[in-house]
Every structure is written in C-alpha cells, then in structure tokens.
Amino acid sequence: MYSDLKQKLKLLETDLNDSANFSDTAKMTKLNKEYSDLKYIADLIAELEKTENDIAGNKEIMKTEKDAELKTMAEEELKNLLKKQTELAAQIEEELHPKNPLDKKNAIVEIRAGTGGDESALFAAQLYGMYAKYA
C-alpha cells in the first residue's frame, strides 16, 4: 500500500526535474502542490517504519537481556513507542482519505447586528466569537 505512494512520489520528483515542465507554470504549481502533500505523508510513513523497527528492537532486548534494569527501561520505551505507532497510523489514515477540495479555500463571513438594539449586537458578538474559535 505504501509502496505505491513511494513510487508516485519518485515519479513526481522526476516530473519536477524534467526541463520540459519548467516553462509551464500552471503544471509546475500543480506538481509542486501534489509533491508537498505526498512528501508529508511519505515522511509520516518513514517515521512509522522507524518506530516499528524500534519496537522490534525493544522486544528483542526484552527477550534476550538478563539485566532487570535494562529490561524495565525497554518496557517503558516500548509503551511510548506503541503509543506513538498508533498515533502515527491514525494520522496516516487521516491523510490518505480523500480530502474535500474546498477545505483549503478561504471564506468570508459577515455578521451584522440586526434591528433589536443591544440584544442583537450581543448576539452578533457571541456568534462572531463562536465562529472565530471554530475557525
């Protein structure tokens, strides 16, 4: 699953370095954006693979090591690594799901106090505060 992503990243790198694409700014912009999105996911995958290798190393230490202090240190580190592994896997899954293309666009929201005096102004202020915190 992740090998397809790595292949696509390498293909994008070659397209970005292709001199034929340098003159087409729209294509270069699209390629750069796609490359940066995939690079972030590829970095997360590399970090997950490193974490999985560290987990395997710690399990090996726990099996073979005779020193109790070293075993307890490996157990504590293993707990942290397992937590990190689940967080990274969840983050990768979230990044791999198709994104809404409108997510990165800006929005302008105008909030006005209507007729009603102070109450409408207070409501508009509360509404603005809610939207500002949400954004």
C-alpha positions as CSV (number, residue, x, y, z in Angstrom):
1,M,0.0,0.0,0.0
2,Y,2.7,2.4,0.9
3,S,5.0,1.3,-1.9
4,D,2.5,2.8,-4.5
5,L,2.8,6.1,-2.7
6,K,6.6,6.0,-2.7
7,Q,6.5,5.2,-6.5
8,K,4.2,8.1,-7.1
9,L,6.5,10.4,-5.1
10,K,9.5,9.3,-7.2
11,L,7.5,9.9,-10.4
12,L,6.6,13.4,-9.2
13,E,10.3,14.1,-8.4
14,T,11.3,13.2,-12.0
15,D,8.4,15.3,-13.4
16,L,9.5,18.2,-11.3
17,N,13.1,17.9,-12.5
18,D,12.1,17.5,-16.1
19,S,13.2,20.6,-18.1
20,A,10.2,20.4,-20.4
21,N,7.9,21.3,-17.5
22,F,9.8,24.4,-16.4
23,S,8.1,26.7,-18.9
24,D,4.6,25.6,-17.9
25,T,4.0,27.4,-14.6
26,A,0.5,26.0,-14.1
27,K,1.7,22.4,-14.4
28,M,4.7,23.2,-12.1
29,T,2.4,24.7,-9.5
30,K,0.2,21.6,-9.6
31,L,3.2,19.2,-9.4
32,N,4.7,21.1,-6.5
33,K,1.5,21.1,-4.5
34,E,0.9,17.4,-5.1
35,Y,4.6,16.7,-4.3
36,S,4.4,18.6,-1.0
37,D,1.2,16.8,0.0
38,L,2.7,13.4,-0.8
39,K,6.1,14.2,0.8
40,Y,4.4,14.9,4.1
41,I,2.6,11.5,4.0
42,A,5.9,9.8,3.0
43,D,7.7,11.4,5.9
44,L,5.0,10.1,8.3
45,I,5.3,6.6,6.8
46,A,9.1,6.7,7.2
47,E,8.7,7.7,10.8
48,L,6.1,4.9,11.3
49,E,8.6,2.4,9.8
50,K,11.4,3.6,12.1
51,T,9.1,3.3,15.1
52,E,8.1,-0.2,14.1
53,N,11.8,-1.1,13.8
54,D,12.4,0.4,17.3
55,I,9.5,-1.7,18.7
56,A,11.0,-4.9,17.2
57,G,14.4,-4.0,18.7
58,N,12.9,-3.3,22.1
59,K,11.0,-6.6,22.1
60,E,14.3,-8.4,21.2
61,I,16.0,-6.7,24.1
62,M,13.3,-7.7,26.5
63,K,13.6,-11.4,25.4
64,T,17.4,-11.6,25.4
65,E,18.6,-9.2,28.1
66,K,19.4,-10.5,31.5
67,D,19.8,-7.2,33.3
68,A,16.5,-6.3,35.0
69,E,17.1,-2.5,34.9
70,L,17.7,-2.6,31.1
71,K,14.5,-4.7,30.7
72,T,12.4,-2.2,32.6
73,M,13.9,0.6,30.5
74,A,13.0,-1.3,27.3
75,E,9.4,-1.9,28.6
76,E,8.9,1.8,29.3
77,E,10.2,2.8,26.0
78,L,8.1,0.1,24.3
79,K,4.9,1.6,25.9
80,N,5.9,5.0,24.4
81,L,6.7,3.5,21.0
82,L,3.4,1.6,20.8
83,K,1.5,4.8,21.7
84,K,3.5,6.7,19.0
85,Q,2.8,3.9,16.5
86,T,-0.9,4.1,17.0
87,E,-0.9,7.9,16.7
88,L,1.2,7.8,13.5
89,A,-1.0,5.1,12.0
90,A,-4.1,7.2,12.7
91,Q,-2.5,10.3,11.3
92,I,-1.5,8.5,8.1
93,E,-5.0,7.1,7.7
94,E,-6.5,10.6,8.1
95,E,-4.1,12.0,5.5
96,L,-4.8,9.2,3.0
97,H,-8.5,9.7,3.0
98,P,-9.7,11.9,0.1
99,K,-9.8,15.5,1.1
100,N,-12.5,18.0,0.2
101,P,-11.0,20.4,-2.3
102,L,-12.8,23.3,-0.6
103,D,-11.1,22.7,2.7
104,K,-8.1,24.9,1.9
105,K,-10.1,27.8,0.4
106,N,-10.9,30.9,2.3
107,A,-14.4,32.1,3.3
108,I,-15.7,35.5,4.2
109,V,-18.5,35.6,6.7
110,E,-20.2,38.9,7.5
111,I,-22.1,39.1,10.8
112,R,-24.2,42.2,11.4
113,A,-26.4,43.2,14.3
114,G,-29.9,43.4,13.1
115,T,-32.8,45.5,14.4
116,G,-33.3,44.9,18.1
117,G,-30.9,47.1,19.8
118,D,-28.4,45.8,22.3
119,E,-29.6,42.2,22.2
120,S,-28.9,41.8,18.5
121,A,-25.5,43.3,19.0
122,L,-24.7,40.9,21.8
123,F,-25.9,38.0,19.7
124,A,-23.7,39.1,16.8
125,A,-20.7,39.3,19.2
126,Q,-21.4,35.8,20.5
127,L,-21.9,34.5,17.1
128,Y,-18.6,36.0,15.9
129,G,-16.8,34.6,19.0
130,M,-18.1,31.1,18.2
131,Y,-17.1,31.3,14.6
132,A,-13.7,32.7,15.4
133,K,-13.0,29.9,17.9
134,Y,-14.2,27.3,15.4
135,A,-12.0,28.7,12.6
